[in-house]
Each structure stands twice: as C-alpha cells, then as structure tokens.
Amino acid sequence: MNCRYVRDRLVALQDDELPESTKRAVAAHLAVCTLCRGLERRLGRATPRPFATLPPALEHKLWADLDRAVAVELANPPVARSLADRLPPAGFAAAGYLALLLVVFAWGLHNWSEARDLEARIGARPVAIGAVARNAGPLVTIPSGEYRPASWSPTEPR
C-alpha cells in the first residue's frame, strides 16, 4: 500500500467510515510509515472529535428530568384567548373611525370651499387663455402670471 492511498483515507479512518479490510490495511501502513503516522497525528489534533457520550446513570437522570418538565407543562396548558380579547376595546375602534370621518369631512369641505372661491373669482363665465370662448357671455382672460400649464417639462421656466 502506498502513502498517497493512505493519505487520501486518513480523514475517513478518523471518522470511522472505512470498511474493516481497508481500516486494517491503513493501520498496517501507519505502523511502518513514520511520515503518514505523523500526518495522521497532526490531522487528529485539527479534526474535532464527536461529542462524548454521557454515562448511563447521568443520561437516565437527564431524561427523567426532561420528562418531569414536559409533564408539568402539559398539565398546565396556556389559557387560550378569544379573538375579542386580542382586539382593542370597542372605544378605540370607534374613536379611530370618528377621527377618520372628521379628516375626510374636513378635506371635502376644504375642496368645496376652494371650488366656490374659484367660481366666485371667475363669475361662472367661460374662460379662455389666448383664445375666444365659443359660449355666449363676456370673456374672462387669466393673466399670464396666474396661468400654469397642466404639464411641465424641465426646459420650460416655472
């Protein structure tokens, strides 16, 4: 057996993953080859070992303690809360709804007031900007300082 073959199997040997026949052959090579044996020792210091097992008496006590703790939890289940307990009181919901209604009402009142002011300023007459309105009645012209186009592009002045 050559050193390359053994070195490729050293990790598997330490993890106890080799079949018995290969394990015996690798162990026989390690008994005679000091280079591979040194590599196996260095690899053993770098490779973490599996967790140690507990003594049977301590393991039995651990499982018994766990069983008692689970039994206590199962004997006292948490109290299930109803949906009504999880929701805020009805007063909070009603106050929130009322506040929302007031905001919407104030916004609508403001828009209605703005529309009345605009109607009063124009006088409910047809409006034209640089053109003649086709409707009958006096023509209202918006001064150029108050007129703003419906769209804006970065090349146009504000």
N, C-alpha and C positions, 0 to 999 in steps of 0.2 A: 504494500500500500504506500502511495507516495504522499509527500507533505501537502501538496495542493489539494488532493482529495480530502484529507483530514481537515485542513483549514476551512474548507467550504462547509464542513459539517459540525464545526465546534459549537456554534450557537444552538443548533438543533440538539446536540449532545447535552448542553447545559439546560436546555428547556425540556429534556427527557422526551424528545419527539422522534428519536431514531428507533428503528426495529432492533431487536436483540442482537441479531447477527452483525449488523453494522456497528452497533454500540460496542460489541466485543472487539471488532477489528480496529476501531478507532482507539479504544482503550489500550490495545496491544501496541499500536503505533506510538501512543503517548508515553508508554513505559520505556521505549527505546530512544525516542527523538526528543532531545532537550529543547530545541527551538520551538517545536509545536507545543510541548508541555508548558514552556514559558508564556507563549501566546495564549494558551488556554487559561493560565492563572491570571494574566492581565485582563483577559476578557471576563473572567469570573468576577473580578473586582469592579468592572464597569457595568456589568449587566445586573439589574435589580433582581433580587430573588422574590419568589412568590411569598405572599403573606403567610406567616406562621399560623399553624392551626392552634386552637385553644385546647387546653387539657379537657378531657371529657367532663369532669365534675364542674369546671367553670362554664363550659358550654351549656350544660344542663341547667345550671343556675340562671344563666343569661336568658335561655328560652322560657324558663318558668317566670322570671320577672316580666318578660315581654308579654306572656300570656295573661298575667295578672293585670298589667296596664291596659291591655286591649279589652279585657273583661269589664274593667271599671268604666272605660269609655263607652262600651256597648250598653252597659246598664243605665247610663245617664246620657241619652241622646240629646243633642241640642234641640231647643224648642223651635218648631217651625213657625215662622212669622207669616201672617197672611199678607196679601197684596195691599190691603188697606193700611196695615202697619208700616209698610215701606214707602207709601206715598206721603207727600207733605200734607199737613192739615188742609181741610177744605178752605179755610180762611185765606191761606197763602195763595191758593189757586184762584180764588175769586178776586183777591187784590191784584194779582198779576193780570187777570183778564180785564179788570176795570182800568188798570193803567194802560194796557194796550188799546182799549177803546178810546180813552181820552187822547192818546197820542194820535190815533187815526182821525179822530174828530177834529183835533186842532189842525192837523195837516190839511184836511179837507176844507176847513173854514178859512185857512190862510190862502189856499188856491182859489176859493170862491171870491175872497176879498180882492186878490190880485186881478182876477178876471173882471170884476166890477170896476176897479180903478182903470184898467186898460180900456174898457168900454166907455167910461166917462171921458177919458182923455181923447179918444178917437171920436166920440159922439155918435157911435153906431153908423158912421158914414163909410163908404167904400174907401179903401186905402190903396195908393199906388206909389211906386217908387220909380220915378223917372218914366212913367208911362201913364196913360189915361185910363181910368177905370171905365168899364163899359156900363156900369149901373148908373142910374139917374141920381142926381143929387150933387152937392158940392164935393170937390176932390180934396182929399187930405193928403198932404205931402209930408213924409217923415224927413226931418232934417238929416243931412248926411252924417252928422256927429252921433246921432242916436241909432242909426241903422247898422245892424250887424248881419252879415250873410249867414245863411243856415249852415254852410260848411266853411271850413277854414283850411288853408294849406300853409306850410311853413314859409313859402315865398311871399305870401300876402302879409301886409302890415296888420297889426291888431287894431 
